[in-house]
């Protein structure tokens, strides 16, 4: 049911994008790439989880330098950790978390001298899928009864540079403003502690802008 809803939202957004692109004041874009993510507060370290990031967006340029974009994207976040080298005989990995979100980023952009595009904004994300594996066992596989928040609010910093004509390379850094989970941990010594968890995301994408005007020589 949730997959059908996700596909329906993406299709509806694509139709809306096509309508907006037909208006000369709007630009349309497609983005495809990946995330490197970690969850701060989960006792794992490093951007080790790889996931997809794909989206469609509408861009409204106020001037040659300033513009605003709104996007609908599918973004995979999470965390990943293998066993230590001395335990390689055990099943790998010992922790694997994948959180699938339907994100709606809204950003303001500044283009410096027609080359570097810098954006700042916010993103609201709806959790639409989850799979969490610990010590080889699946502990959560449904958003219905998972301990993770159903929504994720991120702050975003975006940098975009041209590659060839309408094709761009886009890097984004995103971080949760609100916790996505609170979890209690313990160790064999009997120590107990509680940590709030936050998504921490590096995004690398190719972006194609459909009806962007290209200056001669670019």
PyMOL commands that set and color helices and strands:
alter all, ss='L'
color gray80, all
select helices_A, chain A and resi 2-22+85-87
alter helices_A, ss='H'
color red, helices_A
select strands_A, chain A and resi 26-40+49-61+66-81+95-112+116-134+137-140+151-164+167-176+181-186+192-209
alter strands_A, ss='S'
color yellow, strands_A
deselect
rebuild
show_as cartoon
